[in-house]
Amino acid sequence: MNGPLSGIRVIDLSAVVSGPMAAGILADQGADVIKVEPPGGDMSRHVGPAKGDISALFMAINRGKRSIALDLKAPAARAVVEALARDADVLIENFRPGTMARLGLAYEHLKALNPRLVYLSISGFGQSGPYAHGRVYDYVIQAASGFADAHGDAATAEPRLLPTLLCDKLTALTASQAICAALHARHASGEGQKIELSMLDASVAFLWPEAMYNHGFLEEAPAPMPEFGANQKLWQCRDGWFAGMMPQNDEFAAFCRGFGRPELAEDARFATMDGRRRHYQELRAILEPIALQQDVGPFVDRLVREGAPVGRVNDKASLAGDAQVIHNQTVSRYPMADVGTVQLARAAALFGATPNPTQLQAPHVGQHSREVLRQLGRDDAEIDALFATRAVC
């Protein structure tokens, strides 16, 4: 397999989204990822529309991996994980704290087998602490991290959940970057290391810069500013919606020209960014009726030509048909075995010298169990015995 991570082997013991997506990013960039699943398969195989044991969610974050199904309660299955870890570069797990130790697969044990191993443990709240052993999913972390409050209803102050797995996915991004940093450190030292990453910590760090800017200074704090984005909302046209963001005066002037009201840029109420914040409702009252008389496509084009930072709202059904998405080849369509033609977002980063692999396939549960065991040196009799005892499926 080509890609910048070609030659890196990853053992993915994680489940659902945060860990699997982190491993999936590495697979997208050329790593050989072996997904270790329980006998019934990863829960994400059953989330959303599916064909057989491959759901749309599962294939988006597990493409390019090989699957081996192991019952980790069986000593023989744990021995397979040990064998995999001996020759791996990275291991990813997101069990509840203490589970890997109870299975006999703690970092210290696997480090003794392979000192070069980078071992990433993802948890919800951390490996210790008052919340550490609670069950965690994305919405729990959206609440605890401040996201639900930051994205609440400005009018009612009611907190709101975002209807996406935001915290899972940003944890995955953080995890994949941390793994690459640890691999770089290993290049210098020759030693692997353990990485601990909680969804809470990743989410707070991601949220902090603008959502918490009123809480950064502790001594002689400046006067609080309006919450970032508190006044922002979409603009409605007669056949669609668009977003605009004009923090700089020249951008606001371009916006006003696009609306046919260039004089508003010189209005004392709106001449500065702070003034536009304070008089936002007055500005909306002037411009909203104009927007409602426009067709969104030509109107957005006009605003863009004037130099205003605006973008049309794409609905999910038509996103893949957006002109820039098509130009960028952001979405790929290709055949996936036993599933038919699928469309998936490609890996976002484009590498000039080491291009990412394309048309990656998502595995069925245990599809590669025998293949992986043979690579570990097990003969057919040993493999058949593992299947017979259900240690391997």
C-alpha positions in Angstrom: 0.0 0.0 0.0 1.3 3.5 -0.8 0.9 6.6 1.2 3.1 8.6 3.7 2.5 6.0 6.4 3.3 3.0 4.3 5.2 0.4 6.3 3.5 1.4 9.6 1.4 -1.4 11.2 -1.5 -0.5 13.5 -3.4 -2.8 15.8 -6.9 -1.2 16.3 -8.5 -2.7 19.4 -10.9 0.3 19.6 -14.6 0.4 18.9 -17.4 2.7 17.7 -15.9 6.1 16.5 -13.1 7.8 18.4 -10.5 5.1 18.1 -11.6 3.6 14.9 -11.6 6.9 13.1 -8.1 7.7 14.4 -6.9 4.3 13.0 -8.9 5.0 9.8 -7.1 8.3 9.3 -3.8 6.3 9.5 -5.2 3.7 7.0 -6.2 6.5 4.7 -2.5 7.6 4.7 -1.2 4.1 3.9 -0.8 2.3 7.3 -1.6 -1.4 7.5 -4.4 -1.4 10.1 -5.6 -4.6 11.6 -9.0 -4.1 13.2 -9.6 -6.5 16.2 -13.3 -6.9 16.6 -15.4 -8.9 19.1 -17.3 -11.9 17.6 -20.4 -9.9 16.8 -18.4 -7.0 15.2 -18.0 -3.4 16.1 -21.2 -1.7 17.3 -20.8 0.9 14.5 -21.6 -1.7 12.0 -25.2 -1.4 13.1 -25.5 2.4 13.2 -27.4 3.9 10.3 -28.2 2.4 6.9 -26.3 -0.8 6.3 -25.8 -3.6 3.7 -25.2 -6.7 5.7 -22.6 -6.0 8.4 -21.3 -2.8 6.7 -23.1 0.4 7.6 -22.4 3.7 5.9 -20.8 5.0 9.2 -18.6 1.9 9.6 -17.3 2.0 6.0 -16.4 5.7 6.3 -14.1 5.2 9.3 -12.9 1.6 8.8 -12.1 1.5 5.1 -8.6 0.2 4.3 -8.4 -2.0 7.4 -8.2 -5.8 7.8 -10.6 -7.4 10.3 -9.8 -10.2 12.7 -12.6 -11.2 15.2 -11.3 -12.3 18.6 -13.0 -13.2 21.8 -10.6 -11.4 24.2 -12.0 -13.4 27.2 -10.2 -16.4 25.8 -6.5 -16.8 26.7 -5.8 -18.0 23.1 -7.3 -14.8 21.7 -5.2 -12.6 24.0 -2.1 -14.6 22.9 -3.0 -13.5 19.3 -3.1 -9.9 20.4 0.3 -10.3 22.0 1.7 -11.8 18.8 0.3 -8.9 16.8 1.8 -6.4 19.2 5.3 -7.9 18.9 5.5 -6.7 15.3 3.3 -3.6 15.4 4.2 0.1 15.5 1.0 1.3 17.0 -1.8 -0.1 19.2 -5.0 1.9 19.8 -7.6 1.0 22.4 -10.6 2.8 23.9 -11.8 0.4 26.5 -13.0 1.7 29.9 -10.0 2.4 32.2 -8.5 -0.8 33.7 -10.0 -3.1 31.1 -6.7 -3.7 29.2 -4.9 -4.5 32.5 -7.6 -7.0 33.4 -7.2 -8.7 30.0 -3.4 -8.9 30.6 -2.7 -6.5 27.8 -1.6 -3.4 29.7 1.0 -1.1 28.2 3.8 -2.4 30.5 3.2 -6.0 29.4 3.2 -5.2 25.7 6.1 -2.8 26.0 8.1 -5.8 27.4 7.3 -7.6 24.2 7.9 -4.6 21.9 9.7 -1.6 23.3 9.1 0.3 20.1 5.3 0.1 20.4 3.3 3.4 20.5 0.3 2.5 22.7 -2.6 5.0 22.6 -5.4 4.7 25.2 -8.5 6.8 24.6 -10.9 7.3 27.5 -14.0 9.4 28.0 -12.9 11.4 31.1 -9.4 10.1 31.8 -7.8 7.1 33.2 -8.5 8.2 36.8 -10.6 10.8 38.6 -14.2 11.2 39.8 -15.8 10.4 36.4 -13.3 8.0 35.0 -15.3 4.8 35.2 -18.6 6.0 33.9 -19.9 4.9 30.5 -19.3 7.6 27.9 -20.6 8.5 24.5 -20.3 11.6 22.4 -23.2 13.5 23.8 -22.0 13.0 27.4 -18.8 14.8 26.5 -20.6 17.5 24.6 -22.4 18.3 27.8 -19.4 18.0 30.2 -16.9 19.8 27.9 -19.0 23.0 27.4 -20.0 22.3 23.8 -23.7 22.1 24.7 -23.5 25.5 26.4 -21.3 27.1 23.7 -23.8 26.1 21.0 -26.9 26.8 23.0 -29.9 29.0 22.0 -28.8 32.6 22.5 -32.4 33.8 23.0 -33.3 31.3 25.7 -29.9 30.3 27.1 -31.0 26.7 26.6 -27.9 24.4 26.0 -28.1 22.3 22.9 -26.4 19.2 21.6 -25.0 19.2 18.1 -26.5 16.3 16.1 -23.2 15.0 15.0 -20.5 12.9 16.8 -18.3 16.0 17.2 -16.4 15.0 20.3 -15.7 11.5 19.0 -14.3 12.9 15.7 -12.2 15.7 17.1 -10.7 13.2 19.6 -9.9 11.0 16.6 -8.1 13.9 14.9 -6.2 14.6 18.1 -5.3 10.9 18.5 -4.0 10.5 14.9 -1.8 13.6 15.3 -0.5 12.4 18.6 0.4 9.0 17.2 2.4 10.6 14.4 4.2 12.8 16.9 5.1 9.7 19.0 6.3 7.9 15.9 8.6 10.9 15.1 9.9 10.8 18.7 10.5 7.0 18.3 12.6 7.8 15.2 14.9 9.9 17.4 14.9 7.7 20.5 14.2 4.2 19.3 11.6 3.8 22.0 7.8 3.8 21.8 5.7 5.2 24.5 2.2 5.3 26.0 -0.2 8.1 25.1 -3.3 8.8 27.2 -6.0 10.9 25.6 -9.4 11.6 27.0 -12.4 12.8 25.0 -13.0 15.5 27.7 -9.4 16.9 27.3 -9.5 16.8 23.5 -12.9 18.6 23.4 -12.0 21.3 25.9 -8.8 22.1 24.1 -10.6 22.2 20.8 -13.4 24.4 22.2 -11.2 26.8 24.2 -9.6 29.4 21.9 -12.8 31.4 20.9 -15.6 29.9 23.0 -13.7 30.5 26.2 -12.1 33.8 25.4 -13.9 35.6 28.2 -12.3 33.2 30.7 -8.7 33.4 29.8 -7.4 36.3 31.8 -7.5 35.8 35.6 -5.8 39.0 36.8 -7.1 42.5 35.9 -9.3 40.9 33.3 -10.5 43.0 30.4 -14.2 43.7 30.2 -16.1 40.7 28.8 -16.9 40.7 25.1 -20.1 39.3 23.5 -19.7 35.6 23.1 -18.1 34.6 19.9 -20.7 34.2 17.1 -23.6 35.0 19.4 -25.1 37.3 16.9 -24.4 35.2 13.8 -27.2 33.5 12.0 -27.9 32.5 8.4 -29.4 34.8 5.8 -32.5 33.6 4.0 -33.2 34.1 0.4 -36.4 33.1 -1.4 -35.0 29.7 -2.5 -32.2 29.0 0.0 -29.8 30.2 2.7 -26.3 31.5 2.9 -23.8 32.5 5.6 -21.6 35.5 5.9 -18.9 36.7 8.2 -17.4 40.2 7.9 -15.1 41.0 10.7 -13.0 43.5 8.7 -14.3 46.8 7.4 -13.5 46.2 3.8 -15.4 42.9 3.9 -18.4 44.6 5.4 -18.2 47.3 2.7 -18.2 44.6 0.1 -21.2 42.9 1.7 -23.1 46.2 1.6 -22.3 46.8 -2.0 -23.6 43.3 -2.8 -26.8 44.2 -1.1 -27.0 47.5 -3.1 -26.7 49.5 0.1 -23.0 50.8 0.0 -23.8 53.7 2.2 -24.3 51.4 5.2 -20.5 50.9 5.4 -20.2 54.6 6.4 -23.1 54.6 8.8 -21.7 55.4 12.3 -23.6 52.4 13.8 -21.9 49.9 11.6 -18.5 51.5 10.8 -16.6 49.3 13.2 -16.7 45.6 14.2 -17.7 46.5 17.7 -20.5 48.8 16.4 -21.8 46.0 14.1 -22.0 43.7 17.1 -23.9 46.2 19.2 -26.3 47.2 16.4 -26.6 43.8 14.8 -30.4 43.7 15.0 -30.7 47.0 13.3 -28.4 45.9 10.5 -30.4 42.7 10.0 -33.7 44.7 9.9 -32.4 46.7 7.0 -30.8 43.9 5.0 -33.1 40.8 5.6 -35.9 42.1 3.4 -33.5 42.6 0.6 -32.1 39.0 0.9 -35.6 37.6 0.9 -36.2 39.0 -2.6 -33.1 37.3 -4.0 -32.4 33.9 -5.6 -29.6 32.5 -3.4 -27.2 31.3 -6.2 -26.9 34.5 -8.2 -27.0 36.6 -5.0 -24.1 34.7 -3.4 -22.1 34.9 -6.7 -22.6 38.7 -6.6 -21.5 39.0 -3.0 -18.4 36.9 -3.7 -17.5 39.1 -6.7 -17.7 42.1 -4.5 -15.3 40.5 -2.1 -17.6 39.5 0.8 -16.8 36.2 2.6 -20.1 34.3 2.1 -21.1 30.7 1.3 -24.3 29.1 0.2 -25.8 26.5 2.6 -25.5 23.1 1.0 -28.1 20.5 2.1 -26.6 17.1 2.8 -28.4 15.5 -0.2 -26.8 17.9 -2.7 -23.4 18.4 -1.0 -21.5 16.0 -3.4 -22.8 18.0 -6.3 -21.3 21.4 -5.2 -19.1 22.9 -7.9 -16.1 23.2 -5.5 -16.6 19.8 -4.0 -16.6 18.4 -7.5 -13.5 20.4 -8.5 -11.6 19.3 -5.4 -12.7 15.6 -5.9 -13.6 15.8 -2.2 -16.1 12.9 -2.6 -15.0 9.7 -4.3 -17.4 7.2 -5.9 -16.1 3.6 -6.4 -17.2 0.0 -6.1 -16.9 -1.7 -2.7 -17.0 -5.5 -2.6 -20.4 -7.0 -1.8 -21.9 -3.5 -1.2 -21.9 -1.9 -4.7 -20.9 1.6 -5.6 -20.4 3.9 -2.6 -19.5 7.5 -2.1 -17.1 8.6 0.6 -15.1 11.7 1.4 -11.5 11.1 0.5 -8.7 11.7 2.9 -8.5 15.5 3.2 -4.7 16.1 3.0 -3.1 15.7 -0.4 0.5 14.6 -0.3 2.6 15.5 -3.3 5.3 12.8 -3.1 3.5 10.0 -1.3 -0.1 10.1 -2.5 -2.8 8.4 -0.3 -4.2 5.0 -1.4 -7.6 5.2 -3.1 -10.7 3.0 -3.3 -10.1 1.5 0.1 -12.4 -1.4 1.1 -14.2 -1.8 4.4 -13.9 -5.3 5.9 -16.6 -7.7 6.9 -16.4 -9.0 10.5 -13.4 -11.4 10.7 -12.9 -11.2 6.9 -9.1 -11.4 7.4 -8.8 -13.6 10.4 -7.2 -16.5 8.7 -4.9 -14.2 6.6 -3.7 -12.4 9.7 -3.1 -15.6 11.6 -1.1 -17.0 8.8 1.1 -13.9 8.8 1.7 -14.6 12.5 3.1 -18.0 11.5 0.1 -20.1 12.6 -0.4 -23.2 10.4 -3.8 -24.4 9.3 -4.2 -26.9 12.1 -3.6 -24.2 14.7 -5.9 -21.8 13.0 -8.7 -24.4 12.8 -8.3 -25.1 16.5 -8.7 -21.4 17.3 -11.9 -21.3 15.3 -13.1 -24.5 16.9 -12.8 -23.0 20.4 -14.4 -19.7 19.2 -11.3 -17.7 20.4 -11.2 -16.6 16.8 -14.2 -16.0 14.6 
